[in-house]
Amino acid sequence: MEPQQLSPGKFARNYGVILGIILILIAVIMYVTGMQLEGVQWPMYIYYVIFPVSIFYAISQYKKAQGNVLSLGEAIKIGLVIAVISALVYAVYNLLFNYVIDPEFTKEAVKAELDRMLESGKMTEEMIEQTAKIREIFTNPFVGTTIWIALSAIFGLIYSLIAGLIMKREQQ
């Protein structure tokens, strides 16, 4: 029996939504527990592991559904769709968070980070002021969201390329 042809994009869409929701859950937990203001990063490391694992898993599931046949192009499409959709899901949450849920949070987080830098004594006040100017640009929700989507696409491409090269198997 011939396996049915699945569109890589449609196949990957649900994985992207789930990955975006996982990132939102991590962000909410960090916000509610105060880890974001404290500058705690380890919860994001969980996401940095889940991201490539979910891409590899989705590509392997697609290959399995296609009768153990996978082209490099299909693998890349799956990885990119997962990465971009997850980033878009998170972007919607991030914009809602910054403009509706807690519009003052970003300012508080930047102030807390600059205070930690000052307390550490490793940077002069002049260096901290320069850092603050740069942070102001990147903490704009639209700039940050655009960068997040671009980086997700780049890493999605890298991970899907690796997975595709490992798992590719052309039809005989």
C-alpha positions in Angstrom: 0.0 0.0 0.0 1.3 3.4 -1.0 1.8 6.0 1.8 -0.3 9.1 1.4 1.5 12.3 0.4 1.6 14.8 3.2 2.5 18.4 2.8 5.6 19.1 5.0 4.2 22.5 5.9 0.8 21.2 7.1 2.5 18.3 8.9 4.8 20.7 10.8 2.2 23.3 11.7 0.9 21.6 14.9 4.5 21.0 16.1 5.2 24.7 15.7 2.1 25.7 17.7 3.0 23.2 20.4 6.5 24.5 20.6 5.3 28.1 20.8 3.0 27.2 23.6 5.8 25.5 25.5 7.9 28.7 25.2 4.9 30.7 26.5 4.5 28.4 29.5 8.2 28.8 30.3 8.0 32.6 30.0 4.8 32.7 32.2 6.5 30.5 34.9 9.6 32.7 34.8 7.4 35.8 35.2 5.1 34.5 37.9 8.0 33.1 40.0 10.1 36.3 39.6 12.9 34.5 37.8 12.8 37.0 34.9 13.4 40.0 37.1 16.2 38.1 38.9 17.9 37.3 35.6 17.6 33.5 36.0 18.2 31.9 32.7 18.1 28.1 33.3 14.4 27.7 32.3 15.3 28.9 28.8 17.9 26.3 28.5 15.1 23.7 28.7 13.6 25.4 25.6 16.9 25.4 23.9 17.0 21.6 24.2 13.3 21.1 23.3 13.6 23.2 20.2 16.0 21.0 18.2 14.6 17.8 19.7 11.1 18.7 18.5 12.4 19.5 15.0 14.3 16.2 14.8 11.2 14.3 16.2 8.8 15.9 13.7 11.1 15.2 10.8 11.4 11.5 11.9 7.6 11.3 12.2 7.1 12.7 8.8 9.6 10.3 7.3 7.8 7.4 9.1 4.4 8.6 7.7 5.9 8.8 4.2 6.9 5.2 4.1 10.5 5.9 5.3 11.2 8.3 2.5 12.5 11.8 3.1 14.1 14.4 1.0 16.4 17.1 2.3 14.0 19.8 1.0 11.1 18.2 3.0 13.2 18.1 6.1 14.2 21.8 5.7 10.5 22.8 5.1 9.4 21.0 8.2 12.1 22.6 10.4 11.5 26.1 9.1 7.7 25.8 9.5 8.1 24.6 13.1 10.6 27.3 13.9 8.7 30.2 12.4 5.3 29.2 13.6 6.6 28.7 17.2 8.2 32.1 17.0 5.0 33.7 15.7 3.0 32.1 18.5 5.4 33.4 21.0 5.5 36.8 19.3 1.8 37.2 19.7 2.1 36.4 23.4 5.1 38.7 23.8 3.3 41.7 22.2 0.2 41.0 24.4 2.4 40.8 27.4 4.3 44.0 26.7 1.3 46.1 25.7 -1.6 44.7 27.6 -0.6 42.3 30.5 2.3 44.2 32.0 3.5 47.2 30.0 5.9 48.3 32.7 7.7 45.0 33.1 10.4 45.5 30.5 11.5 48.7 32.2 11.6 47.0 35.5 13.6 44.1 34.1 16.1 46.4 32.4 16.5 48.4 35.7 17.0 45.2 37.7 19.7 44.0 35.2 21.5 47.4 35.3 21.4 47.4 39.1 22.9 43.9 39.1 25.7 45.1 36.8 26.4 48.1 39.0 26.5 45.9 42.2 28.9 43.4 40.6 31.5 46.1 40.3 32.8 44.6 37.1 31.6 47.5 34.9 32.0 51.2 35.3 29.0 53.5 35.3 29.9 54.7 31.9 29.9 51.2 30.5 26.5 50.5 32.2 25.1 53.7 30.6 26.3 52.5 27.1 24.8 49.1 27.8 21.5 50.7 28.9 21.3 52.6 25.5 21.8 49.4 23.6 19.3 47.5 25.7 16.7 50.2 25.1 16.8 49.4 21.4 16.6 45.6 21.8 13.9 45.8 24.5 11.4 47.4 22.1 8.9 44.6 21.7 8.7 44.9 17.9 12.5 44.8 17.5 12.9 41.9 20.0 10.1 40.0 18.3 11.6 40.5 14.9 15.0 39.3 16.1 13.3 36.3 17.8 11.6 35.3 14.6 14.7 35.7 12.5 16.9 33.7 15.0 14.2 31.0 15.2 14.2 30.7 11.5 18.0 30.5 11.3 18.3 27.8 14.0 15.3 26.0 12.5 17.1 25.9 9.2 20.3 24.7 10.8 18.7 21.9 12.9 16.5 20.8 10.0 19.4 20.7 7.7 21.3 18.5 10.1 18.3 16.2 10.7 17.6 16.1 6.9 21.2 15.1 6.2 21.1 12.4 8.8 17.6 11.0 7.9 17.3 11.7 4.2 16.3 8.7 2.1 15.1 9.1 -1.4 12.4 7.0 -3.0 13.8 4.0 -4.9 
